[in-house]
Amino acid sequence: MYTTLPYYLAKTCVELPYQLIMPIFFAIILYWIIGLRNTAECFWIFSTQFGANLPVLAVCLIVMSFFSNALGLFLGCAFSDVRQVVSLVPVLFLSILIG
């Protein structure tokens, strides 16, 4: 019915708000779960790097969200068996972390 490009662009546009908002909520919840200081100034230091105006932590989490989504789509397209993907994902993550 649709070709690959319109499907992927529509899927990305629909999921974009979720992929932008959820990592920010994750960072906010994570800050207080790990027990850091309960002040706005300390939270801003936590979310920025070297006093930059851009919240670096939120940007990193958003980029990781995009990467994880792309990796999931790629592996879903590359393998038809779920068991193969489940056994391959830890190997890929370890090779990314080490490599």
C-alpha positions in Angstrom: 0.0 0.0 0.0 2.8 2.5 1.0 6.4 2.5 0.1 9.1 2.4 2.7 10.0 6.1 2.8 6.5 7.5 3.5 5.9 4.9 6.1 9.1 5.5 7.9 8.7 9.3 7.8 5.1 9.1 9.1 6.1 6.7 11.8 9.0 9.0 12.8 6.8 12.1 12.9 4.1 10.4 15.0 6.7 9.0 17.5 8.7 12.3 17.7 6.9 13.9 20.6 7.2 10.7 22.6 10.9 10.4 21.8 11.5 14.0 22.9 9.5 14.1 26.1 10.2 10.7 27.7 14.0 11.1 28.0 13.5 14.4 29.7 11.0 12.9 32.2 13.5 10.1 32.7 16.3 12.6 33.6 14.0 14.5 36.0 13.0 11.3 37.8 16.5 9.9 37.8 17.9 13.0 39.4 15.9 12.5 42.6 15.9 8.7 42.6 19.7 8.7 42.9 19.5 11.1 45.8 21.3 14.2 44.5 20.8 17.7 46.1 17.2 18.9 46.0 17.8 22.4 44.5 17.1 23.9 41.1 20.6 25.1 40.8 22.1 21.7 41.4 19.6 20.1 38.9 20.7 22.6 36.3 24.3 21.8 36.9 23.4 18.1 36.6 21.7 18.6 33.3 24.3 21.0 31.7 27.9 20.5 31.0 30.5 23.2 31.9 27.8 25.9 32.3 26.5 25.6 28.8 23.1 26.9 28.0 22.1 23.6 26.3 20.9 20.8 28.6 23.5 18.3 27.5 22.0 15.4 29.5 18.6 15.8 27.9 20.1 15.9 24.4 22.2 12.8 25.1 19.2 10.9 26.3 17.1 12.0 23.3 19.9 10.9 20.9 20.1 7.6 22.7 16.3 7.2 22.3 16.6 7.8 18.6 19.5 5.4 18.3 17.6 2.7 20.2 14.5 3.1 18.1 16.6 2.9 14.9 18.4 -0.2 16.1 15.1 -1.9 17.0 13.7 -1.1 13.6 16.9 -2.3 11.9 17.0 -5.6 13.8 13.2 -6.1 13.3 13.8 -5.8 9.5 17.0 -7.8 9.4 15.7 -10.9 11.3 12.4 -12.6 11.1 12.9 -14.8 14.2 12.5 -13.0 17.5 14.9 -15.5 19.3 17.7 -14.5 16.9 17.3 -10.8 17.7 17.1 -11.4 21.5 20.3 -13.4 21.4 22.0 -10.8 19.1 21.2 -7.6 21.0 23.5 -8.2 24.0 26.4 -8.9 21.6 25.7 -5.7 19.7 25.5 -3.6 22.9 28.7 -5.1 24.3 30.5 -4.5 21.0 29.3 -0.9 21.0 30.3 -0.3 24.6 33.7 -1.9 24.2 34.5 -0.8 20.7 
